[in-house]
Amino acid sequence: MSSYDFSKEGFLTDSISVYGIEKDSRYVPAEIPEGKVLISTGISKKFGLNAGDTIELDEKYKRDSSYILEIGGVYDYNSSLAIFMDLDDYNRTFGEKSDYFTGYFSDNELTDLDPDDVAAVMTASDYTKLSDQLMVSMGSMMDLIRWFGALFFIIVMYILCKQIIDRNFQSIAITKILGFRNKEIGGLYIVSTAVVVVIGLALAVPFIDILMRVVFEKYLYTMMAGYFPYIMSPMTYVVMIVTGLACFAIVAVLQMRKVSRVSKSEALKNVE
């Protein structure tokens, strides 16, 4: 494995890890076309590269030293910006000997090595430090944003529903005089608003998903080095819609109390 710089107009310079893969590798179980490379999903999505394109890598700290590689496909790998090459192609391209290697991948401790031959040991925790740090530093912030969003939704819906009830005070009083019960009156005003809320949520949640993908691809990726995927799971759709309906249910209960307090005498006010 070695690292090279990749630059594209409109993006920050990124460090790309290039791996030389042995045939029938257990770690990268993919057919790598001879003379071509596979790029990770991260490179494909961030820079818009696919099979048939080329990618130019620059040697770190060396000018006028670059390598142009032809892309043969995309390998499903979101963890980093990486390129996978056949080991022989790797050695030939970068001028390495046939027995050259950078390190071992192993799921067990290699105890038969001389300690002096071990430069560093990378464990699973080393590879998850970034995500762990994000969870620690931003996890509580996301909870705050979640509850703030729910509270803001309740406030907006309460104000809108309150205006509907306030503007129909006299009509509600008249319906009470005509013998309608509070639940029936609530059905006229609250249920109809609930239908609009459900439709609004069903349209808004997918729209927000699409908008966030555009923000990531067109803006955020151009302003940051490295890559982390934007993923919206189907369960997130369910949670957002259910949370919205639960918030509206709170508003509906408050408005039903307001409807029950409307006096029949309101029907006699402002009669022209």
N, C-alpha and C positions, 0 to 999 in steps of 0.2 A: 504494500500500500504506500502511496505517496500523495502529496497534496500539491495542487496547482491553482493558480488564479484564473478566474474567468470574468471577463468584462463584457457587458452589453449596454448599448446606449439606453439611457433612462434608468439604469439600475446601478446600485453600488457594486464594487468589485467583491466577488465572493470567492471563498476557498472551496475547491472541489476535491473530494477524496477519490482517488483512482485505485481500484483494486484489480490485481491480477488473479484470476480465478482458475484453479485446476479443473480439468474435466471431471464430470460426475461429482462435483463438490456438494457436500451435504449442507453447506451454509448458503450457497447461492444456487439452488436447483433450477437452473435455466439454461437453455441452449443459446450460447453466445455465437452469433455468426462470425465466421472466420474473416479477419481483417476489419471487423466492425465492433462497435461497443453497444452496451445497453446502458441507458441512463435511468436514474431513479425517478420515481413519480414526482419527487420534489423539483428536480430540474425541469421536467416536462411541464409541470403546472406553473412554476414560477416564471420561466423564461419562454414558454410557448414552443418548446422544441419537441419534435417527434421523429419517427423513423423516416429516413431519407435526408434529414438535415445534417449539418456538420456543426461541430463545436470546437472552438479554438481555445486551447489552454496555454497559459503563459507560465514559464518557470519563475518561481519566487526569487526575488532579488537578482534576477539576471535579465538584462535587456536583450532584445532581438533573439530570444530563445522561446519558441512556441511550438505547439503540436496541434495539428488539425486532425480530428477524429470523425469518422463517419458513423452516424447513429443508425443502428440496426433494429432498435426497438426500445420499449420502455419496460423496466422491471419494477414490479409493485413493491416500492420501498419508500416509506414516508419519513423515515427517521432522520435522514440528512441528505445533503446534496452529494450524490455519489455517482461514479461511473464504473461499470464492470466490464473488464476485458478478459479475453483468453490469456492465460499466463504466458504462453509463448509470444503472443502479439505484444503483451506488456513489456516483456524483456527486450524484444526486438525494437519496439518503438522508443523506449526510454534508455536503451543502451545498457541494460543490466545483464549479468551473467545468468546462465540457466539455473544455477543453484541459489540465486539471490532470494532472500525472503525478509520480511519486516518483523514478523512475530507469529505466534501460534494462537489459533482459536481453540479453546477447550472448555468443556463443561466440568472438568475435574482439575484439581491442582496438579501441576506437572512437577512431581517431586524428584525426578531423575535428572534435573538440570543443575549444573553448578551455579550457586548463587551469584557468582561473579559474572555469569553470562546473562543474568536477568536485568534488563534495563528498567523495566516498569511492568507492573501488573494492573490491568484494567478489569474491573469487576462490573457486575450489573449496576451497582449503585453509582459508579462513575458515569455511566451512560444515562442515568436518570436524574442526575443532579439538577439539570436545567428545569425539568418538569417539576421536581420536588421544590425547587426554589420558587417557581411560579405559583405552586399551590400554597406555599407558606406565605409569600408576600402579597399575592393577589386573591387567594381563596376567600378570606374574610371580606375583602372589598367587593367581590362578586356577590356574596350574600347580602351585603348592604345595598348594592345596586338592585338586586332582585326584590328585596322588600320595599325599597323606595319606588321601584316601578309599579309594584302592586298597589302601594298607597296612593301613588299619583293617579293610577287608573281608577281607583275608588273615588277619589276627589273629583276627577273630571266627570265620571258617570253620575255622581251624586248631583253635581251642579246642573248637568243637562236634564236629568230626570226631575229635579226640583223645579226647573223652569217650566217643564211640561205640566207638572201638577199645579204650580202657582197660576199659570195662564188658564187653567181649566177649573179653577176653584168653583166658579158659579155653575158650570156644567156638572161637576161632580155633586154639588149640593142638590141640583135639580134631579139627577138620577137617584139620589137617596130619597127624595120626596116621592119619586115614582115607584119606590119599593125595591130598588136594586140593593143588594148586600155589598159589603166592603170587598169581598173576594171577587164578586162579579165586576165591580168597578175597577179593581186592580187588574183584572184580566183585560179590560179595555185599554188601559194605559201602560201598565207595567209589562204585560206579556208581549204586546206589540213592540215595545222598546227592546225586550229580550231577543226577539226574532232578529231585529236589526243588529244587535250586539253579536249574536252568533254568526250572522253573515259577515259582519265586519271582521271578526276574529279569523274566520275561515279564509278570508281574502288577505288580511294583514300579515298573518304569520308566514305564509309562503313568500309574500312580497318582501318581508324583512330578510328572509333567508337569501333571496336572490340579491337584494341590495348589499348585504354583508359580503357575499361572494365577490361582487363587483368591487367593493371597497378594498378587500384583501388583494385581489388580482391587479387592479388598476392603480392602487395607491400604496397600500401598506407594504407589499412586496418590493416596490421600487424604493422605499425609504429605509429598508432594513437589510442587513446581511444575514445569511442563513435562511432557514425555512421551517415553518411549522404549518401543518395543514389546517384549513378551516373545515370542520366537520359538524354537520347538524344531523344528529341521530333522529330517527322517527319518533322515539320516545319524547324528544324535546318538543316536537309539535304537540303531542298529547298533553305534556305538562303545561305548556304555554296556554293552550286553549282551555284546559281544565282550570288553571289558575285564574284566567280571565272570567270564566263563568262563575267561579267561587266568589270573586270580587264583586261581580254584578249581583250575585245572590244577596250579599251584604247590603248593597245599595237598595235592592228590591224590598228587603225587609224594612229598611228605614223609611222608604217611600210609602209602603203599605201602612205603616204607623201614621204617616202624615195624612194619608187618604182617610183613615178611620177617624181622624180628629177634625175633619172638615164638617162644619155645622150646617144643618139644613137652612139656617138663617142666611147663609151666604147667597142663597138663591134670590133673596129679596133685595140684595144690595146692587146698586148701579143698574137697576132695571130702567130702561128707557121706554 
